[in-house]
């Protein structure tokens, strides 16, 4: 029943206010007729009836003007209690309603500033009519308790409304954040797929094109060497198909993310195969591995190992397309905390890649940042081109990697 009344009041606030005002007018009229042996009701009922109408009109504006409504109803109640009327809950009903709206619609400071003086005035006017009668407690403590009740209820209503608004705001923010996070994950996954497809296809297709061109050039003069290059071409295309199949196979998996991939991910252990494929395409590659700490190079995590391999692969692909002397040097430096990768080629580049553009350089830089590392690529002062990357031995979290990246790369 209460819930139905609340929903009705929410849908028809003006009608509810009119009904409440009429009910409070009736309460004031009946409350003015209540009396005790020590507090007989005044003989003339018209002041109470007129003030009851004034209080009802004031309560109609309590939602929009709670301070004014309290001042009017409080003054009317003070006049009635000063005339000798007993301060019963029925007589004080309009003031109680105004106090409730004041506490519910304003802040605590405003409630205290208007509410407590109103209580003091009503207690004083009530005691002035019969200060030492048997109804002393009713006129003093009773008046205070009846007026404190709507103040407490109004404050609870205000706190409850503020809590609900805060909860709704948090829910809306969480929903908005969840949608943004889902969109970010989709974007990151699309970028990851694009990098994998680019690395799996572009490198092998560039080598296959170079091997096919070299074989066609040598077919007439050096048939044996041409046949050897064509055999290498078969291996290059087979490797491209295997990597493409593995990438597509991983994308089509429906199991848990922890499930093993269909093919092992490449790492630096496949660097000799990569060098051999580049050399068969006409690019001479020199690999140097150094260790700054004692012992063997430390084992890389799978993510860093794959990132290192892809960076070297893409750098050698660019060297094959752009280096004028068809030679490149790969230097791997293992330290106690990171792996330094440097891929360089000498001589002026025939067509140097545009810095900041091209999916190859962009993909290398994104891969390095994804594991918490960094990558720089650009022309060398002495000629040629250089790709330099610093990768941690263990990948950091996304938040740590983002915090350490330059502001312009975020």
C-alpha positions in Angstrom: 0.0 0.0 0.0 2.8 2.4 0.9 4.6 1.7 -2.4 1.5 2.4 -4.4 1.0 5.8 -2.6 4.7 6.7 -3.2 4.4 5.9 -6.9 1.1 7.9 -7.1 2.8 10.9 -5.4 5.8 10.7 -7.8 3.5 10.6 -10.9 1.1 13.3 -9.6 3.1 15.6 -7.2 0.7 18.6 -7.5 -2.4 16.5 -6.7 -0.6 14.9 -3.8 0.3 18.3 -2.5 -3.3 19.5 -2.7 -4.5 16.4 -0.8 -1.8 16.8 1.8 -2.6 20.5 2.3 -6.4 19.8 2.8 -5.5 17.0 5.2 -3.2 19.3 7.2 -5.9 22.0 7.3 -8.3 19.5 8.8 -5.7 18.4 11.3 -5.1 22.0 12.4 -8.8 22.6 12.9 -9.3 19.4 14.9 -6.1 20.0 16.8 -7.2 23.4 17.9 -10.2 21.8 19.7 -8.1 19.4 21.8 -7.9 20.5 25.4 -7.0 19.4 28.9 -8.2 20.4 32.4 -5.2 22.7 32.6 -5.4 23.9 29.0 -9.0 24.5 27.9 -9.5 25.4 24.2 -10.2 29.0 23.4 -13.9 29.8 22.8 -13.5 31.5 19.4 -12.6 28.8 16.8 -12.2 31.3 13.8 -8.5 32.2 14.4 -7.6 28.6 14.2 -9.7 28.0 11.1 -8.2 31.0 9.3 -4.6 30.1 10.3 -5.3 26.5 9.2 -6.1 27.8 5.7 -2.9 29.9 5.7 -0.9 26.8 6.7 -2.5 24.7 4.0 -1.6 27.3 1.4 2.0 27.5 2.7 2.4 23.7 2.5 1.4 23.8 -1.2 4.6 25.7 -1.8 6.8 23.6 0.5 8.5 21.7 -2.3 9.6 24.8 -4.2 10.0 27.2 -1.2 10.7 25.1 2.0 12.1 28.1 3.9 9.1 30.3 3.3 6.7 27.5 4.0 8.4 26.9 7.4 8.3 30.6 8.3 4.6 30.8 7.5 3.5 27.6 9.2 5.8 28.3 12.2 4.4 31.8 12.7 0.8 30.4 12.5 1.6 27.7 15.0 3.2 30.2 17.3 0.1 32.4 17.2 -2.1 29.4 18.0 0.0 28.2 20.9 0.3 31.7 22.2 -3.5 31.9 22.2 -3.6 28.9 24.5 -4.1 26.0 22.1 -2.5 22.8 23.3 0.6 22.0 21.0 -0.7 18.6 20.0 0.7 16.7 16.9 -2.5 17.6 15.0 -2.0 21.3 15.7 1.7 21.1 14.8 1.1 19.0 11.6 1.7 21.8 9.1 4.9 22.8 10.8 6.0 19.2 10.9 5.4 18.9 7.1 7.3 22.1 6.4 10.2 20.9 8.6 10.3 17.6 6.7 10.5 19.3 3.3 13.1 21.7 4.7 15.3 18.8 5.9 14.7 16.7 2.7 15.4 19.5 0.2 18.1 21.6 1.8 21.5 20.9 3.4 22.2 20.3 7.1 23.3 23.8 7.8 20.1 25.3 6.4 18.0 22.8 8.3 19.7 23.7 11.6 19.5 27.5 10.8 15.7 27.4 10.3 14.6 24.3 12.2 16.0 24.8 15.7 14.9 28.4 16.1 11.4 27.4 15.0 11.4 24.7 17.7 12.6 27.2 20.3 9.9 29.8 19.4 7.1 27.2 19.5 8.3 25.9 22.9 8.5 29.4 24.2 5.0 30.5 23.0 3.5 27.3 24.2 4.9 27.7 27.7 3.9 31.3 27.8 0.2 30.2 27.8 0.5 27.8 30.8 4.1 27.8 32.2 3.5 25.8 35.4 0.5 23.5 34.6 0.3 19.7 34.7 0.9 19.8 30.9 4.3 21.4 31.2 6.1 18.3 29.8 3.7 18.2 26.9 4.2 21.8 26.0 8.0 21.6 26.4 9.5 18.2 25.8 6.5 17.0 23.8 6.7 19.9 21.4 10.5 19.4 20.9 10.1 15.6 20.2 7.2 16.1 17.7 9.2 18.7 15.8 12.5 16.7 15.9 10.7 13.7 14.2 10.2 15.3 10.8 13.7 16.8 10.9 15.1 13.3 11.4 12.9 11.8 8.7 13.7 14.5 6.2 17.4 14.2 6.8 17.2 10.4 6.3 15.3 11.0 3.1 17.9 13.4 1.8 20.7 11.0 2.7 18.9 8.1 1.0 18.3 10.2 -2.2 21.9 11.2 -2.2 23.0 7.6 -1.8 20.8 6.4 -4.6 22.0 9.2 -6.9 25.6 8.3 -6.1 24.9 4.6 -6.7 23.3 5.4 -10.1 26.2 7.7 -11.0 28.7 4.9 -10.1 26.7 2.4 -12.1 26.6 4.7 -15.1 30.3 5.3 -14.8 31.0 1.6 -14.5 28.9 0.9 -17.5 30.6 3.6 -19.5 34.0 2.4 -18.4 33.1 -1.2 -19.2 32.1 -0.2 -22.7 35.3 1.8 -23.2 37.4 -1.1 -21.9 35.6 -3.5 -24.2 36.2 -1.2 -27.2 39.8 -0.8 -26.2 40.3 -4.5 -26.0 38.7 -4.9 -29.4 41.0 -2.3 -30.9 44.1 -3.8 -29.2 43.1 -7.3 -30.5 42.7 -5.9 -34.0 46.1 -4.3 -33.9 47.6 -7.5 -32.6 46.0 -9.5 -35.4 47.2 -6.9 -37.9 50.8 -7.2 -36.6 50.8 -11.0 -36.7 49.4 -11.1 -40.2 51.9 -8.4 -41.3 54.8 -10.2 -39.8 53.7 -13.6 -41.1 53.1 -12.5 -44.6 55.1 -9.4 -45.5 58.5 -10.8 -44.5 58.1 -14.1 -46.4 56.5 -12.5 -49.4 59.3 -10.0 -49.7 61.9 -12.8 -49.5 59.9 -14.9 -52.0 59.8 -12.0 -54.4 63.6 -11.4 -54.1 64.3 -15.1 -54.5 62.1 -15.4 -57.5 63.7 -12.4 -59.1 67.2 -13.6 -58.4 66.3 -17.1 -59.8 64.9 -15.6 -63.0 68.0 -13.5 -63.4 70.4 -16.5 -63.0 68.3 -19.1 -64.8 70.2 -18.7 -68.1 73.7 -18.2 -66.9 73.8 -20.2 -63.6 71.1 -22.8 -63.7 72.4 -24.8 -60.7 72.4 -21.7 -58.5 69.0 -20.8 -59.8 67.6 -24.2 -58.9 69.1 -23.9 -55.4 67.3 -20.5 -55.0 64.1 -22.0 -56.2 64.4 -24.8 -53.6 64.9 -22.1 -51.0 61.8 -20.3 -52.4 59.8 -23.4 -51.8 60.9 -23.3 -48.1 60.1 -19.6 -47.8 56.6 -20.0 -49.1 56.1 -23.1 -46.9 57.2 -21.1 -43.9 54.8 -18.3 -44.8 51.9 -20.8 -45.2 52.7 -22.4 -41.9 52.8 -19.1 -40.0 49.7 -17.9 -41.7 47.9 -21.2 -40.8 49.1 -20.9 -37.2 47.9 -17.3 -36.9 44.5 -18.1 -38.4 44.2 -21.2 -36.3 44.7 -19.3 -33.1 42.1 -16.8 -34.2 39.6 -19.6 -34.8 40.1 -21.3 -31.4 37.1 -21.2 -29.2 38.6 -22.7 -26.1 40.1 -20.9 -23.1 42.8 -18.2 -23.7 45.3 -20.5 -21.9 44.9 -23.2 -24.5 48.1 -24.1 -26.4 48.4 -22.6 -29.9 48.3 -24.9 -32.9 52.0 -24.1 -33.8 54.9 -23.1 -31.6 55.5 -19.3 -31.6 58.8 -18.3 -33.2 61.6 -17.0 -31.2 65.3 -16.2 -31.4 66.1 -19.9 -31.6 64.8 -19.6 -35.2 67.2 -16.8 -36.0 69.5 -19.1 -38.1 66.6 -20.1 -40.3 65.7 -16.4 -40.8 69.3 -15.5 -41.7 69.5 -18.4 -44.2 66.3 -17.3 -45.8 67.6 -13.7 -46.1 70.9 -14.8 -47.6 69.1 -17.0 -50.2 67.3 -13.8 -51.2 70.6 -11.9 -51.6 71.0 -10.2 -48.3 74.2 -10.9 -46.4 73.5 -11.0 -42.7 76.0 -11.0 -39.9 74.8 -11.9 -36.4 76.8 -11.0 -33.2 75.7 -12.1 -29.7 77.4 -10.5 -26.7 76.8 -11.0 -23.0 77.7 -8.3 -20.5 77.2 -10.5 -17.5 78.9 -13.8 -16.6 77.4 -17.0 -17.9 75.0 -17.8 -20.7 72.3 -15.4 -21.9 69.3 -15.5 -19.6 66.1 -17.2 -20.9 63.6 -14.8 -22.4 59.9 -15.0 -21.6 57.8 -16.2 -24.5 56.3 -12.8 -25.2 59.7 -11.0 -25.2 61.2 -13.9 -27.3 58.5 -13.5 -30.0 58.8 -9.7 -29.9 62.6 -9.9 -30.4 62.2 -12.3 -33.3 59.6 -10.2 -35.0 61.6 -7.0 -34.7 64.7 -8.6 -36.2 62.5 -10.2 -38.9 60.9 -6.9 -39.9 64.3 -5.0 -39.7 65.9 -7.5 -42.1 62.9 -7.3 -44.4 63.3 -3.5 -44.6 67.1 -3.9 -45.1 66.5 -6.3 -48.0 64.1 -3.8 -49.6 66.1 -0.6 -48.9 69.8 -1.3 -48.3 72.0 -0.5 -51.3 74.9 -2.8 -50.4 72.6 -5.8 -49.6 74.2 -6.4 -46.2 73.0 -6.1 -42.7 74.3 -6.6 -39.2 72.4 -8.0 -36.3 73.8 -7.4 -32.8 72.1 -9.0 -29.7 73.4 -7.8 -26.3 72.3 -9.6 -23.2 72.5 -7.7 -19.9 71.3 -8.6 -16.5 67.9 -6.9 -17.0 67.3 -6.4 -20.7 68.1 -7.5 -24.3 69.5 -4.9 -26.7 68.8 -5.4 -30.4 70.5 -3.4 -33.1 70.0 -4.1 -36.8 72.0 -1.8 -39.1 73.0 -1.6 -42.8 75.8 0.5 -44.3 75.7 2.8 -47.3 73.1 5.3 -48.4 69.6 3.8 -48.5 68.0 3.6 -51.9 64.5 4.5 -50.5 64.6 5.0 -46.8 61.3 4.3 -45.0 59.4 7.3 -43.8 59.8 7.8 -40.1 56.6 7.5 -38.2 54.9 6.0 -41.2 54.6 2.5 -42.6 53.1 -0.5 -40.9 56.5 -2.2 -40.4 58.1 0.5 -38.2 54.8 1.1 -36.5 54.4 -2.6 -35.7 57.9 -3.0 -34.4 57.4 0.0 -32.1 54.0 -1.3 -30.8 55.5 -4.7 -30.1 58.4 -3.2 -28.1 56.0 -1.0 -26.1 53.6 -4.0 -25.5 56.3 -5.8 -23.4 57.5 -2.7 -21.6 60.5 -1.9 -24.0 61.3 0.8 -26.4 62.4 1.1 -30.1 64.0 3.7 -32.2 64.6 3.6 -35.9 66.1 6.1 -38.3 69.0 7.0 -40.7 72.5 6.8 -39.4 74.8 9.8 -39.5 77.5 7.7 -41.3 74.9 6.4 -43.8 72.5 3.5 -43.8 69.7 2.8 -41.5 69.5 1.5 -37.9 66.8 -0.1 -35.8 67.6 -0.3 -32.1 65.3 -1.9 -29.5 65.5 -2.4 -25.7 63.4 -5.2 -24.4 63.1 -6.3 -20.7 63.8 -10.0 -20.0 60.3 -10.3 -18.4 57.4 -8.2 -19.8 55.9 -5.6 -17.6 52.2 -4.9 -17.0 50.4 -2.7 -19.4 50.1 0.0 -16.8 53.8 0.0 -16.1 54.6 0.1 -19.8 52.3 3.0 -20.4 53.7 4.9 -17.5 57.3 4.6 -18.8 56.4 5.5 -22.4 57.0 9.1 -23.7 54.0 11.3 -23.6 53.8 11.6 -27.4 53.7 7.8 -27.8 50.8 7.3 -25.5 
